[in-house]
Amino acid sequence: MNRPDRPRLPWFIRLALNAADSIKQFRAWRWGVHYEYMFLESNGKDLESLSKYVEEGRLSPVVGSRVNIRDIEKVREACQIVYSGKGGIGKAVIDVLG
C-alpha cells in the first residue's frame, strides 16, 4: 500500500524477516519450487498481469477446501476455519455458480 507517510520497519525487524524468508526460500528450493512476492495495487493493469500468469501456467492457486454456497453448514464451517486462523494450506473457495 502506498501511504503518504511512507512507513518503514526498523532495521532489526527487516533483518529478522529477511532471515526467515531465506529459510523459506531454501526449503522451497529443496523441493524444487520457486516463488517470489508480488505487491499489487488494486487496478486493471495488475489484474491483467495476474490473469496472464495464470493462463501461462506460471501461477497456480492452492485450494485447501471447496464448498457450495447452497450447503450453508459447510460454508459456516469453512468460514469458521478461516476466521480462527487455522485454515491450513490453501484458500477456502465458495462456489457460487452451479
N, CA, C and O atoms as a GROMACS GRO file, in nm:
protein
  392
    1MET      N    1   0.084  -0.118   0.000
    1MET     CA    2   0.000   0.000   0.000
    1MET      C    3   0.088   0.124   0.000
    1MET      O    4   0.190   0.131   0.069
    2ASN      N    5   0.046   0.217  -0.077
    2ASN     CA    6   0.119   0.344  -0.079
    2ASN      C    7   0.054   0.440   0.018
    2ASN      O    8  -0.056   0.492  -0.006
    3ARG      N    9   0.123   0.463   0.128
    3ARG     CA   10   0.075   0.560   0.225
    3ARG      C   11   0.157   0.686   0.210
    3ARG      O   12   0.275   0.680   0.175
    4PRO      N   13   0.096   0.801   0.234
    4PRO     CA   14   0.170   0.926   0.218
    4PRO      C   15   0.288   0.941   0.313
    4PRO      O   16   0.385   1.009   0.280
    5ASP      N   17   0.282   0.877   0.431
    5ASP     CA   18   0.392   0.891   0.526
    5ASP      C   19   0.506   0.792   0.503
    5ASP      O   20   0.607   0.798   0.573
    6ARG      N   21   0.491   0.701   0.406
    6ARG     CA   22   0.595   0.603   0.370
    6ARG      C   23   0.658   0.535   0.492
    6ARG      O   24   0.777   0.553   0.516
    7PRO      N   25   0.580   0.458   0.568
    7PRO     CA   26   0.636   0.396   0.690
    7PRO      C   27   0.742   0.292   0.655
    7PRO      O   28   0.736   0.228   0.550
    8ARG      N   29   0.839   0.276   0.744
    8ARG     CA   30   0.946   0.177   0.727
    8ARG      C   31   0.962   0.100   0.857
    8ARG      O   32   0.946   0.154   0.966
    9LEU      N   33   0.994  -0.027   0.843
    9LEU     CA   34   1.022  -0.109   0.960
    9LEU      C   35   1.162  -0.079   1.011
    9LEU      O   36   1.250  -0.041   0.934
   10PRO      N   37   1.184  -0.095   1.141
   10PRO     CA   38   1.320  -0.080   1.194
   10PRO      C   39   1.414  -0.183   1.131
   10PRO      O   40   1.368  -0.289   1.087
   11TRP      N   41   1.542  -0.153   1.124
   11TRP     CA   42   1.639  -0.237   1.054
   11TRP      C   43   1.646  -0.379   1.111
   11TRP      O   44   1.662  -0.475   1.035
   12PHE      N   45   1.633  -0.394   1.243
   12PHE     CA   46   1.645  -0.527   1.303
   12PHE      C   47   1.523  -0.614   1.271
   12PHE      O   48   1.536  -0.736   1.262
   13ILE      N   49   1.407  -0.552   1.254
   13ILE     CA   50   1.288  -0.630   1.214
   13ILE      C   51   1.301  -0.672   1.069
   13ILE      O   52   1.268  -0.786   1.033
   14ARG      N   53   1.350  -0.581   0.983
   14ARG     CA   54   1.373  -0.616   0.842
   14ARG      C   55   1.474  -0.729   0.832
   14ARG      O   56   1.457  -0.820   0.750
   15LEU      N   57   1.579  -0.725   0.914
   15LEU     CA   58   1.681  -0.830   0.914
   15LEU      C   59   1.620  -0.965   0.952
   15LEU      O   60   1.648  -1.066   0.889
   16ALA      N   61   1.538  -0.965   1.057
   16ALA     CA   62   1.474  -1.089   1.102
   16ALA      C   63   1.378  -1.144   0.994
   16ALA      O   64   1.375  -1.264   0.970
   17LEU      N   65   1.302  -1.056   0.931
   17LEU     CA   66   1.211  -1.101   0.825
   17LEU      C   67   1.287  -1.155   0.705
   17LEU      O   68   1.246  -1.255   0.645
   18ASN      N   69   1.397  -1.090   0.669
   18ASN     CA   70   1.478  -1.140   0.558
   18ASN      C   71   1.540  -1.276   0.590
   18ASN      O   72   1.549  -1.361   0.503
   19ALA      N   73   1.582  -1.296   0.715
   19ALA     CA   74   1.638  -1.425   0.755
   19ALA      C   75   1.531  -1.534   0.748
   19ALA      O   76   1.557  -1.644   0.700
   20ALA      N   77   1.411  -1.503   0.796
   20ALA     CA   78   1.302  -1.600   0.790
   20ALA      C   79   1.268  -1.632   0.644
   20ALA      O   80   1.240  -1.748   0.611
   21ASP      N   81   1.270  -1.532   0.558
   21ASP     CA   82   1.241  -1.555   0.417
   21ASP      C   83   1.350  -1.640   0.352
   21ASP      O   84   1.320  -1.723   0.266
   22SER      N   85   1.474  -1.622   0.392
   22SER     CA   86   1.583  -1.703   0.337
   22SER      C   87   1.562  -1.850   0.371
   22SER      O   88   1.590  -1.938   0.289
   23ILE      N   89   1.515  -1.877   0.490
   23ILE     CA   90   1.486  -2.015   0.530
   23ILE      C   91   1.375  -2.072   0.442
   23ILE      O   92   1.384  -2.185   0.395
   24LYS      N   93   1.269  -1.993   0.420
   24LYS     CA   94   1.160  -2.040   0.334
   24LYS      C   95   1.208  -2.063   0.191
   24LYS      O   96   1.168  -2.160   0.127
   25GLN      N   97   1.293  -1.974   0.140
   25GLN     CA   98   1.345  -1.992   0.004
   25GLN      C   99   1.429  -2.118  -0.006
   25GLN      O  100   1.421  -2.190  -0.106
   26PHE      N  101   1.509  -2.147   0.094
   26PHE     CA  102   1.589  -2.269   0.094
   26PHE      C  103   1.500  -2.392   0.094
   26PHE      O  104   1.523  -2.487   0.019
   27ARG      N  105   1.398  -2.390   0.179
   27ARG     CA  106   1.306  -2.505   0.184
   27ARG      C  107   1.233  -2.522   0.052
   27ARG      O  108   1.214  -2.636   0.008
   28ALA      N  109   1.192  -2.414  -0.011
   28ALA     CA  110   1.125  -2.422  -0.141
   28ALA      C  111   1.221  -2.476  -0.246
   28ALA      O  112   1.183  -2.560  -0.328
   29TRP      N  113   1.346  -2.427  -0.245
   29TRP     CA  114   1.446  -2.473  -0.341
   29TRP      C  115   1.469  -2.623  -0.326
   29TRP      O  116   1.485  -2.695  -0.425
   30ARG      N  117   1.472  -2.670  -0.201
   30ARG     CA  118   1.494  -2.811  -0.175
   30ARG      C  119   1.385  -2.898  -0.237
   30ARG      O  120   1.412  -3.011  -0.278
   31TRP      N  121   1.264  -2.846  -0.244
   31TRP     CA  122   1.152  -2.920  -0.304
   31TRP      C  123   1.133  -2.887  -0.451
   31TRP      O  124   1.039  -2.936  -0.514
   32GLY      N  125   1.221  -2.807  -0.508
   32GLY     CA  126   1.213  -2.775  -0.650
   32GLY      C  127   1.107  -2.671  -0.683
   32GLY      O  128   1.054  -2.669  -0.794
   33VAL      N  129   1.076  -2.585  -0.587
   33VAL     CA  130   0.972  -2.484  -0.604
   33VAL      C  131   1.036  -2.346  -0.605
   33VAL      O  132   1.128  -2.320  -0.528
   34HIS      N  133   0.988  -2.260  -0.692
   34HIS     CA  134   1.034  -2.121  -0.696
   34HIS      C  135   0.916  -2.030  -0.666
   34HIS      O  136   0.807  -2.052  -0.718
   35TYR      N  137   0.937  -1.931  -0.584
   35TYR     CA  138   0.831  -1.834  -0.558
   35TYR      C  139   0.892  -1.696  -0.546
   35TYR      O  140   1.011  -1.680  -0.521
   36GLU      N  141   0.809  -1.598  -0.564
   36GLU     CA  142   0.850  -1.460  -0.543
   36GLU      C  143   0.729  -1.381  -0.499
   36GLU      O  144   0.615  -1.420  -0.524
   37TYR      N  145   0.754  -1.270  -0.433
   37TYR     CA  146   0.647  -1.186  -0.383
   37TYR      C  147   0.603  -1.089  -0.490
   37TYR      O  148   0.684  -1.040  -0.569
   38MET      N  149   0.474  -1.062  -0.492
   38MET     CA  150   0.420  -0.960  -0.581
   38MET      C  151   0.333  -0.868  -0.497
   38MET      O  152   0.234  -0.912  -0.438
   39PHE      N  153   0.369  -0.742  -0.491
   39PHE     CA  154   0.289  -0.643  -0.420
   39PHE      C  155   0.211  -0.566  -0.526
   39PHE      O  156   0.270  -0.496  -0.608
   40LEU      N  157   0.081  -0.577  -0.522
   40LEU     CA  158  -0.002  -0.521  -0.627
   40LEU      C  159  -0.094  -0.412  -0.575
   40LEU      O  160  -0.137  -0.414  -0.460
   41GLU      N  161  -0.122  -0.319  -0.661
   41GLU     CA  162  -0.224  -0.219  -0.635
   41GLU      C  163  -0.356  -0.272  -0.694
   41GLU      O  164  -0.354  -0.359  -0.782
   42SER      N  165  -0.465  -0.222  -0.647
   42SER     CA  166  -0.595  -0.265  -0.699
   42SER      C  167  -0.626  -0.187  -0.826
   42SER      O  168  -0.691  -0.083  -0.823
   43ASN      N  169  -0.576  -0.239  -0.938
   43ASN     CA  170  -0.606  -0.175  -1.065
   43ASN      C  171  -0.610  -0.279  -1.176
   43ASN      O  172  -0.566  -0.392  -1.158
   44GLY      N  173  -0.662  -0.239  -1.289
   44GLY     CA  174  -0.681  -0.331  -1.401
   44GLY      C  175  -0.551  -0.385  -1.457
   44GLY      O  176  -0.545  -0.501  -1.497
   45LYS      N  177  -0.447  -0.302  -1.460
   45LYS     CA  178  -0.319  -0.345  -1.516
   45LYS      C  179  -0.262  -0.463  -1.438
   45LYS      O  180  -0.217  -0.561  -1.497
   46ASP      N  181  -0.265  -0.454  -1.305
   46ASP     CA  182  -0.212  -0.564  -1.223
   46ASP      C  183  -0.298  -0.689  -1.235
   46ASP      O  184  -0.245  -0.800  -1.238
   47LEU      N  185  -0.428  -0.673  -1.241
   47LEU     CA  186  -0.516  -0.790  -1.258
   47LEU      C  187  -0.492  -0.858  -1.392
   47LEU      O  188  -0.499  -0.981  -1.401
   48GLU      N  189  -0.466  -0.780  -1.496
   48GLU     CA  190  -0.435  -0.838  -1.627
   48GLU      C  191  -0.305  -0.918  -1.621
   48GLU      O  192  -0.295  -1.026  -1.680
   49SER      N  193  -0.205  -0.865  -1.551
   49SER     CA  194  -0.078  -0.939  -1.542
   49SER      C  195  -0.098  -1.068  -1.463
   49SER      O  196  -0.039  -1.171  -1.498
   50LEU      N  197  -0.179  -1.066  -1.358
   50LEU     CA  198  -0.208  -1.189  -1.284
   50LEU      C  199  -0.279  -1.290  -1.371
   50LEU      O  200  -0.245  -1.409  -1.369
   51SER      N  201  -0.379  -1.245  -1.447
   51SER     CA  202  -0.454  -1.339  -1.532
   51SER      C  203  -0.362  -1.398  -1.639
   51SER      O  204  -0.378  -1.514  -1.676
   52LYS      N  205  -0.266  -1.319  -1.688
   52LYS     CA  206  -0.171  -1.370  -1.787
   52LYS      C  207  -0.085  -1.480  -1.725
   52LYS      O  208  -0.060  -1.582  -1.789
   53TYR      N  209  -0.039  -1.459  -1.601
   53TYR     CA  210   0.041  -1.561  -1.534
   53TYR      C  211  -0.037  -1.690  -1.514
   53TYR      O  212   0.017  -1.799  -1.528
   54VAL      N  213  -0.165  -1.678  -1.480
   54VAL     CA  214  -0.248  -1.798  -1.461
   54VAL      C  215  -0.266  -1.870  -1.593
   54VAL      O  216  -0.253  -1.993  -1.598
   55GLU      N  217  -0.295  -1.797  -1.700
   55GLU     CA  218  -0.314  -1.858  -1.832
   55GLU      C  219  -0.187  -1.927  -1.882
   55GLU      O  220  -0.194  -2.031  -1.947
   56GLU      N  221  -0.072  -1.869  -1.852
   56GLU     CA  222   0.056  -1.928  -1.893
   56GLU      C  223   0.096  -2.046  -1.805
   56GLU      O  224   0.189  -2.119  -1.839
   57GLY      N  225   0.028  -2.065  -1.694
   57GLY     CA  226   0.063  -2.173  -1.602
   57GLY      C  227   0.177  -2.139  -1.509
   57GLY      O  228   0.229  -2.227  -1.441
   58ARG      N  229   0.216  -2.011  -1.504
   58ARG     CA  230   0.324  -1.969  -1.414
   58ARG      C  231   0.275  -1.943  -1.273
   58ARG      O  232   0.354  -1.935  -1.180
   59LEU      N  233   0.145  -1.931  -1.257
   59LEU     CA  234   0.085  -1.904  -1.127
   59LEU      C  235  -0.034  -1.997  -1.109
   59LEU      O  236  -0.123  -2.003  -1.194
   60SER      N  237  -0.034  -2.069  -1.000
   60SER     CA  238  -0.148  -2.157  -0.973
   60SER      C  239  -0.186  -2.145  -0.826
   60SER      O  240  -0.102  -2.162  -0.738
   61PRO      N  241  -0.313  -2.116  -0.800
   61PRO     CA  242  -0.356  -2.104  -0.660
   61PRO      C  243  -0.364  -2.241  -0.593
   61PRO      O  244  -0.388  -2.342  -0.659
   62VAL      N  245  -0.345  -2.243  -0.464
   62VAL     CA  246  -0.358  -2.365  -0.386
   62VAL      C  247  -0.493  -2.359  -0.317
   62VAL      O  248  -0.519  -2.270  -0.236
   63VAL      N  249  -0.578  -2.456  -0.349
   63VAL     CA  250  -0.712  -2.460  -0.290
   63VAL      C  251  -0.712  -2.563  -0.178
   63VAL      O  252  -0.685  -2.681  -0.201
   64GLY      N  253  -0.744  -2.518  -0.058
   64GLY     CA  254  -0.747  -2.607   0.057
   64GLY      C  255  -0.882  -2.674   0.074
   64GLY      O  256  -0.889  -2.795   0.098
   65SER      N  257  -0.989  -2.598   0.060
   65SER     CA  258  -1.123  -2.654   0.071
   65SER      C  259  -1.215  -2.583  -0.027
   65SER      O  260  -1.196  -2.466  -0.059
   66ARG      N  261  -1.316  -2.656  -0.072
   66ARG     CA  262  -1.412  -2.601  -0.168
   66ARG      C  263  -1.551  -2.645  -0.123
   66ARG      O  264  -1.576  -2.764  -0.102
   67VAL      N  265  -1.641  -2.547  -0.108
   67VAL     CA  266  -1.777  -2.577  -0.066
   67VAL      C  267  -1.876  -2.506  -0.157
   67VAL      O  268  -1.844  -2.403  -0.217
   68ASN      N  269  -1.996  -2.561  -0.166
   68ASN     CA  270  -2.102  -2.500  -0.244
   68ASN      C  271  -2.182  -2.406  -0.155
   68ASN      O  272  -2.210  -2.438  -0.040
   69ILE      N  273  -2.219  -2.292  -0.210
   69ILE     CA  274  -2.290  -2.192  -0.129
   69ILE      C  275  -2.426  -2.242  -0.084
   69ILE      O  276  -2.481  -2.191   0.014
   70ARG      N  277  -2.481  -2.339  -0.152
   70ARG     CA  278  -2.612  -2.393  -0.113
   70ARG      C  279  -2.605  -2.477   0.014
   70ARG      O  280  -2.707  -2.497   0.081
   71ASP      N  281  -2.486  -2.526   0.048
   71ASP     CA  282  -2.469  -2.605   0.170
   71ASP      C  283  -2.421  -2.510   0.280
   71ASP      O  284  -2.301  -2.497   0.304
   72ILE      N  285  -2.516  -2.445   0.346
   72ILE     CA  286  -2.484  -2.337   0.440
   72ILE      C  287  -2.400  -2.385   0.558
   72ILE      O  288  -2.317  -2.309   0.608
   73GLU      N  289  -2.419  -2.507   0.603
   73GLU     CA  290  -2.339  -2.558   0.715
   73GLU      C  291  -2.192  -2.571   0.677
   73GLU      O  292  -2.104  -2.536   0.755
   74LYS      N  293  -2.166  -2.621   0.556
   74LYS     CA  294  -2.027  -2.633   0.509
   74LYS      C  295  -1.964  -2.495   0.491
   74LYS      O  296  -1.846  -2.476   0.520
   75VAL      N  297  -2.044  -2.398   0.444
   75VAL     CA  298  -1.994  -2.260   0.429
   75VAL      C  299  -1.958  -2.205   0.566
   75VAL      O  300  -1.853  -2.142   0.582
   76ARG      N  301  -2.043  -2.226   0.664
   76ARG     CA  302  -2.015  -2.179   0.800
   76ARG      C  303  -1.888  -2.242   0.855
   76ARG      O  304  -1.806  -2.174   0.918
   77GLU      N  305  -1.871  -2.373   0.832
   77GLU     CA  306  -1.752  -2.443   0.881
   77GLU      C  307  -1.626  -2.386   0.815
   77GLU      O  308  -1.526  -2.361   0.882
   78ALA      N  309  -1.632  -2.367   0.683
   78ALA     CA  310  -1.516  -2.313   0.610
   78ALA      C  311  -1.482  -2.173   0.659
   78ALA      O  312  -1.365  -2.141   0.678
   79CYS      N  313  -1.584  -2.089   0.678
   79CYS     CA  314  -1.560  -1.953   0.727
   79CYS      C  315  -1.504  -1.954   0.869
   79CYS      O  316  -1.417  -1.872   0.901
   80GLN      N  317  -1.551  -2.043   0.952
   80GLN     CA  318  -1.501  -2.051   1.090
   80GLN      C  319  -1.355  -2.094   1.092
   80GLN      O  320  -1.276  -2.044   1.173
   81ILE      N  321  -1.318  -2.186   1.004
   81ILE     CA  322  -1.179  -2.230   0.997
   81ILE      C  323  -1.089  -2.114   0.957
   81ILE      O  324  -0.983  -2.093   1.017
   82VAL      N  325  -1.132  -2.037   0.856
   82VAL     CA  326  -1.054  -1.921   0.813
   82VAL      C  327  -1.050  -1.817   0.924
   82VAL      O  328  -0.944  -1.761   0.952
   83TYR      N  329  -1.163  -1.791   0.987
   83TYR     CA  330  -1.170  -1.690   1.093
   83TYR      C  331  -1.081  -1.726   1.211
   83TYR      O  332  -1.021  -1.638   1.273
   84SER      N  333  -1.074  -1.854   1.243
   84SER     CA  334  -0.993  -1.896   1.358
   84SER      C  335  -0.843  -1.891   1.329
   84SER      O  336  -0.762  -1.900   1.421
   85GLY      N  337  -0.807  -1.875   1.202
   85GLY     CA  338  -0.666  -1.869   1.168
   85GLY      C  339  -0.600  -2.005   1.157
   85GLY      O  340  -0.478  -2.014   1.151
   86LYS      N  341  -0.680  -2.110   1.154
   86LYS     CA  342  -0.628  -2.245   1.145
   86LYS      C  343  -0.674  -2.309   1.014
   86LYS      O  344  -0.721  -2.423   1.012
   87GLY      N  345  -0.658  -2.234   0.905
   87GLY     CA  346  -0.708  -2.279   0.776
   87GLY      C  347  -0.620  -2.380   0.706
   87GLY      O  348  -0.661  -2.438   0.605
   88GLY      N  349  -0.500  -2.402   0.757
   88GLY     CA  350  -0.412  -2.497   0.691
   88GLY      C  351  -0.356  -2.439   0.562
   88GLY      O  352  -0.344  -2.318   0.548
   89ILE      N  353  -0.323  -2.526   0.472
   89ILE     CA  354  -0.263  -2.485   0.344
   89ILE      C  355  -0.373  -2.462   0.242
   89ILE      O  356  -0.463  -2.545   0.228
   90GLY      N  357  -0.366  -2.352   0.170
   90GLY     CA  358  -0.459  -2.326   0.062
   90GLY      C  359  -0.571  -2.231   0.101
   90GLY      O  360  -0.588  -2.194   0.217
   91LYS      N  361  -0.644  -2.193   0.000
   91LYS     CA  362  -0.754  -2.098   0.016
   91LYS      C  363  -0.886  -2.173   0.029
   91LYS      O  364  -0.902  -2.283  -0.024
   92ALA      N  365  -0.980  -2.112   0.099
   92ALA     CA  366  -1.116  -2.167   0.106
   92ALA      C  367  -1.195  -2.105  -0.009
   92ALA      O  368  -1.202  -1.983  -0.021
   93VAL      N  369  -1.254  -2.190  -0.092
   93VAL     CA  370  -1.329  -2.143  -0.208
   93VAL      C  371  -1.476  -2.176  -0.188
   93VAL      O  372  -1.511  -2.289  -0.155
   94ILE      N  373  -1.561  -2.076  -0.208
   94ILE     CA  374  -1.706  -2.098  -0.200
   94ILE      C  375  -1.760  -2.085  -0.342
   94ILE      O  376  -1.755  -1.978  -0.402
   95ASP      N  377  -1.813  -2.197  -0.395
   95ASP     CA  378  -1.870  -2.198  -0.529
   95ASP      C  379  -2.006  -2.130  -0.525
   95ASP      O  380  -2.096  -2.173  -0.452
   96VAL      N  381  -2.020  -2.025  -0.603
   96VAL     CA  382  -2.146  -1.952  -0.607
   96VAL      C  383  -2.231  -2.001  -0.723
   96VAL      O  384  -2.353  -2.013  -0.710
   97LEU      N  385  -2.170  -2.030  -0.834
   97LEU     CA  386  -2.242  -2.080  -0.951
   97LEU      C  387  -2.246  -2.232  -0.947
   97LEU      O  388  -2.150  -2.297  -0.904
   98GLY      N  389  -2.356  -2.288  -0.991
   98GLY     CA  390  -2.360  -2.434  -1.007
   98GLY      C  391  -2.426  -2.507  -0.901
   98GLY      O  392  -2.434  -2.630  -0.906
   0.00000   0.00000   0.00000
